[in-house]
Amino acid sequence: MTDGKILLIEDDPDISELLRFNLSEEGFRVETAARGLDGLERLRTKPPDLLILDLMLPDLSGIEICKRVRASESIARLPVLMLTAKGEEIDRVVGFEVGADDYITKPFSMREFLLRVRALLRRSQQGPDGAKTIRVSGLELDGAGYRARINGEELPLTVTEFKLLRFLLENPTRLLTREHLLESVWGYAEDVESRTVDAHVRRLRKKLGDYADIIETVHGAGYRYNVTKYGEP
C-alpha cells in the first residue's frame, strides 16, 4: 500500500532520516518530529494514517504520547507502531498496555519494519468488510461501523482490538494459534515474530470487564471463544 500519511516521532536524527527515506521510497508521505510535544501538536492539527513512535523522547515519553492518543476521541483509533532501543519485557508490556498496536526493537531490519508498517496501514484503511452484526448476550459488534457495545454502552476498542475480538467470535469452534491470529488479524507473514497477541488479549479482556472470560486461553496453544458459556454467536 502506498500514499499513506505517516507521522514519525523520533529524536535520533540519523534514525529519523533513515526511516523517512525508506518510507518515502515506498511511496508513503512522511512527516517527522524530534520532540514529543511537537509531535502531539501535529497529531492534533493534521492527523496521520499511522503514528510511528519512539519510546524514549527528550521531553515527553512515547508512553505518555500513546496514552494521550488513546484518550483523544478524534484520534483514539489511530494505529501506533512503537519503536525503541530498549528490549526488556516490561517495556513491551507497558507499550502494549497503553494502546500500541505493535512494537519493534532497535536494531531491526528495514524489511521487517516496512512489513509491519504496511500491515498496520492496510488493516486500518480497509473499509468495513460487511454490515454483519454479531451479538453475544449483552455484547454487540457492529461490523459496518467497527463499533462494539456492552449492554448498549460504547466499548472503546482500537481497530486492532475490534478485529481480534470479531475474529474470535467468527470462529467459535476453532482453537486459534498465535501464528494464525498474527496472520489473520495483523496481516503478518509466518516468519514475523511478535509478542503483540498476548498483550492485546490482556488489554481486550480488561476492557471487556464482566465479559473477559469470553476469550479462553489454551496454554501452550493459543486462544478460543468461550462457546461453552456464551453459545455460538
N, C-alpha and C positions, 0 to 999 in steps of 0.2 A: 504494500500500500504506500502510495506517495501523497505528497501535498498536505500531510497532516501538520498542524501547527504545534510546536513543542517549545516549552519553556524549560531551560536548563539552569538550575541554581547551583553553582559550583565555584568555590573560591580559589581553586588552584588554576592559574591562567593557562598552564600547559595542557592540563587535562580538559579544561573547558574548550580550548581551541581544537584539540584533537577530536573530541566528541562532536563539536559543532561542525567541523569539516566533514567528518564521515556521515553525519546525519544529513547534511546539505547535499552531499554526493548521492545519497539515496533518494533525494527529491523532497525531503522534509523542510519546512520553513522553521528556522530555529532562532529563538531569542535567548540571550544569556543574561544572567545576573550573578554578581560575585558576592552579594550580601543578602541575607535573609529578608530584611525589611524592604529592600529594593524589589526582590522577587515577589513579596506579598503584594506590593503596590501594583506590579504588572499583572499579577493574578486577578486582582480586583478590577482593573481598568480594561485589560484585554485578555480574557480567559483563553488559555490554550486548549488543545485537544489532549495533551499529555504533559504531566509535570515530571521532570527528572530532577531528583532532589538529593544533594549531598547531605549526609547526616551531620558532619562536623562543619559548621559555618562560624565566622568570627563574631557575629552579633546576635543571631537567633538560630537555634539549632534546627536541624531538619525535623526532629521530633515535634517541636513546637509548631513549625510551619504546617506539618501534616495534621496536627490537631486542629489548627485554625481552619484549614481547608475543609475538613470533615464537619466542622461546626458551622460552616457558612452555607446557607440554603442555596445560594446561586452556584456554588462550585463543589458541593459536597460529593457529587458523583464523579468528579474528575479522577481519571486513573493516575496513580502515582507510582513511579519506579524509584526506589530509594537506592543510592549507592554510597559506599563508604570504604575507607581503608581498614576499618575495624572488622573483625570476623568472629568475635565472640558470640556465643549463643544468645546471651542476654540482649545484645544489640539487635539481633534479628527478631527476637521475641517482642521487644519494645517497639521496633519499627512496624511490625505487623499489628500489634495491639492498638496502635493509634490510627491504623487505617491504610498503611501502604499496601498496594496491590501486589507488588513483588519487590525483591531485594537482591542486589548483586554486589559482591565484594571485590574491591580492587586488590590486586590487578585482575582484570578479566579480559577475555578475548573479544575483539571487536565483532566477530561473527555472533557470539552468544549475546552480546549487548544488543546488536541490531535485531536479532531474532526476537528478543524479549520486547523491544520497542514495537516492532511490527505486530506482535501478538496482542499487546495491550491496546494499541490503536485499533486494530481490526475488531477486537471484541467490543470496545466502547463505541465504535462508529457504526456497527451493524444496527440496522433498524430492527424493531421488534419483529421476531420471526413467526408471528401468528398472534391472533387475538384470543387464544385459548386461556381460560381462567381455571386455575387449579384451586380446589377448596378441600381442606382437611380440617374437620372440626371447626374451630374459630379462626383458622389461618387461611388467608386468601392470597394467591399470587395472580396478579393481573399481567398476562403475557403481552398485551398490547401496549401497556404503559410502563412496563418494568417497575411495577409498584407492588409492595407487599403490605398486608394489613393483618392485625390480630384483633379480633372482635371489633372490627371497623376502625381501629386506630392505626395510623400510618406507622410502618416499621422502617426506620431509617437505614436501608441497606444500600451499599455501593452496588454498581453494576456487577462486579465480580461476585459479591455475596449473593445477589439475586440469582445469578446464573448457576452458582453452585447449589443453592437450595432447590431451584427448579429442576436441575439435572437429577438430583437425588430423588425428588418426588416423581419425576417422569420415568424413573427406573425402579419401581417399588419392590421388585422381586430379585434385584441383582446386587451382588456384592461388587462394589466399585473400588478398584485399587487406586492408590495414589497416582500411579502412572497413567491410568485410564482417565482420572479426573484432570490431571495436568494436560493431557492431550485434548480432551473434550471440552473442558471449561476454559482453560488458559490458552489453548491452541499451541502448546509446545510440542516439539518433536520428542521421540522416545529417548534421545540421547541427552536431553537437557535435564539437569538435576535442579530441584528447587525444594526448599522447606516450606513453601507457601501454603500447601494444602492443610497441614495440621494447624498452622496458625490461623488460617481463615475459618476452619471448623470451630476452633475455640472461640473466636470472636463472634461467629454466627450464633453459636449456642448461647453466648452471653446476651446477645440482642433478642434471642427468641424467648428468653425468660422461662415461663412455665412450659413452653414447648421445646425446650432444649433437648429433651430425650427423643425428639422426632428423628435425630441423627444418631445412629448406633455406631460405635467403634467395634471393629472386628480386629482384635490385637494381632499385629504382625501381618495383616492382610489389607485393611482399608476401612471403608465406611459403607453403610447402607441405611436406607429409610426404615424406620421402625414400623413395619407393616403390621406386626402383631398387635400393637397397641392402637394404632391410628387407622388401620384398614387401608385398602387401596384408594388412592385419590380419585 
